[in-house]
Amino acid sequence: MRRPRGEPGPRAPRPTEGATCAGPGESCFPSDGPLVCALEQERRLRLPPKPPPPLQPLLRGGQGLEAALSCPRFLRYPRQHLISSLAEARPEELTPHVMVLLAQHLARHRLREPQLLEAIAHFLVVQETQLSSKVVQKLVLPFGRLNYLPLEQQFMPCLERILAREAGVAPLATVNILMSLCQLRCLPFRALHFVFSPGFINYISGTPHALIVRRYLSLLDTAVELELPGYRGPRLPRRQQVPIFPQPLITDRARCKYSHKDIVAEGLRQLLGEEKYRQDLTVPPGYCTDFLLCVGSSGAVLPVRTQDPFLPYPPRSCLQGQAASSPTTRDPAQRVVLVLRERWHFCRDGRVLLGSRALRERHLGLMGYQLLPLPFEELESQRGLPQLKSYLRQKLQALGLRWGPEGG
């Protein structure tokens, strides 16, 4: 229908306040509408990311060290800055708080930096009379974790004096210090006499930390059994002992998707068969093994179900029993433990095993298990399952193992 001449047509709607109006032929949308917001967000995502704001001007000395270690986004600060800040710090600036921050940082990030560790050891010796065992346990932590025994000659005598002075004041801190020294194979007999005494064991039994302390005491008792033949003091009673590490460690469970365990398990299944190996088996006194094989005297890999996969513990009683028994009753089977050495089992940027890993392998070897390490570099170089099976075959054959119809 045609509009009469001179009659005004319908007015176009006025843009609302805050609307975004384009040129002729384009639509107008509210600036806070969902479409404009979505387009603006997409534009921002396409822009190159803004560089992180620069750090505050680097402070030197103790203040610079504390500022760097306290930074929320501080992950791997340049070691040289930490070393230079530490070297330029005045003695009064190196407080227990600053040194604890440094020790925790080294332990958390697996940084085995000798200059920084030696500085912590020297601080501990110089400040011995001013430090409580609760602070000392934090300062000693990186030495055990990073498998580093300092060159400071007074390091061990200082810790022995602190333990003698503070053992009855902070039981959990005392056991934590001994755990670090256990990883370094530097257990003082006097402190062991104290923590294995009936009074100490009865005291910790009623505390909230009773289970973890009993686990640590069980590990210390294992170290005494395997590594300290000259110790004649009290021991942890059998009824107080608990499994040490009955399952894979937390770090392995957290990084399971990066682990090689599943593909190694599949390679062993196809190579040997499911009945000839056990995965994640906990052996006495409580160490969880990655993979365990039973091997006959001829080198044949035997079905695990036909053998006792555990070696007797303690091994000393095992040796006494073997001496009293006839050769015909002696168990000829050998136990081989395949040990995965993942990237995070080592100190960062190095080939030194973390203290807990070195301790486990050392104890398994002393108990009579033959270890077959599988380093992460070798596992990462295998391209696919066929190559991995060939790699495992070579590793097992190098030990004299055989399987299949001719191998049992």
PyMOL commands that set and color helices and strands:
alter all, ss='L'
color gray80, all
select helices_A, chain A and resi 34-46+61-70+79-88+91-93+96-108+114-126+128-130+133-145+155-166+171-183+189-195+198-205+210-227+238-240+250-254+256-258+261-272+274-276+304-306+315-324+327-329+343-345+355-366+376-380+385-398
alter helices_A, ss='H'
color red, helices_A
select strands_A, chain A and resi 19-20+29-30+278-279+282-283+287-288+291-295+301-302+334-341+370-375
alter strands_A, ss='S'
color yellow, strands_A
deselect
rebuild
show_as cartoon
